[in-house]
Amino acid sequence: MKKATELRELSADELKQEEANLKKELFNLQFRKVTGEIENPMRIRQVRKGIARVLTIMNEKSRSKAE
């Protein structure tokens, strides 16, 4: 999981790619949870927070361009 300072250094395209990767991981984790194969259920929470972090930084960058 990348920290906010690391994410701020990425470009917009790299942030979109990071978001897509995290959403794919979240889908796979939720699928494994339903089938009972998940080994670390707390990972779902971590990935959701990671997605929120990426979206927040994307929003910050878009607002700074608008000003």
C-alpha positions in Angstrom: 0.0 0.0 0.0 1.4 3.3 -1.0 1.4 6.3 1.3 -0.1 9.6 0.4 3.2 11.3 -0.1 4.2 8.6 -2.6 0.9 9.0 -4.4 1.2 12.8 -4.7 4.4 12.2 -6.8 2.5 10.2 -9.4 1.0 11.6 -12.6 -2.8 11.5 -13.3 -2.5 8.5 -15.5 -0.4 6.6 -12.9 -3.0 7.4 -10.3 -5.8 6.1 -12.5 -3.8 2.9 -13.0 -3.3 2.6 -9.3 -7.0 3.0 -8.7 -7.8 0.3 -11.3 -5.4 -2.1 -9.7 -6.8 -1.5 -6.2 -10.4 -1.9 -7.5 -9.4 -5.2 -9.1 -7.8 -6.4 -5.9 -10.9 -5.4 -3.9 -13.1 -7.4 -6.3 -10.9 -10.4 -5.9 -10.8 -10.1 -2.1 -14.6 -9.8 -1.9 -15.0 -12.8 -4.2 -12.7 -14.9 -2.0 -14.6 -13.7 1.1 -17.9 -15.0 -0.2 -16.3 -18.3 -1.1 -14.7 -18.6 2.3 -11.1 -18.6 0.9 -9.9 -15.3 2.3 -6.9 -15.6 4.6 -6.8 -11.9 5.8 -10.2 -10.2 5.9 -8.7 -6.9 7.1 -7.0 -6.6 3.7 -10.4 -5.6 2.3 -10.5 -2.6 4.6 -6.9 -1.6 3.7 -7.7 -1.7 0.0 -10.8 0.4 0.4 -8.8 3.0 2.3 -6.2 2.9 -0.5 -8.8 3.5 -3.1 -10.2 6.5 -1.1 -6.6 7.8 -0.7 -6.0 7.7 -4.5 -9.3 9.3 -5.2 -8.6 12.1 -2.7 -5.3 12.9 -4.3 -6.8 12.8 -7.8 -9.4 15.3 -6.6 -6.7 17.5 -5.0 -4.8 17.6 -8.2 -7.8 18.4 -10.3 -8.8 21.3 -8.0 -5.3 22.7 -8.1 -5.4 22.8 -11.9 -8.8 24.5 -11.9 -7.5 27.4 -9.7 
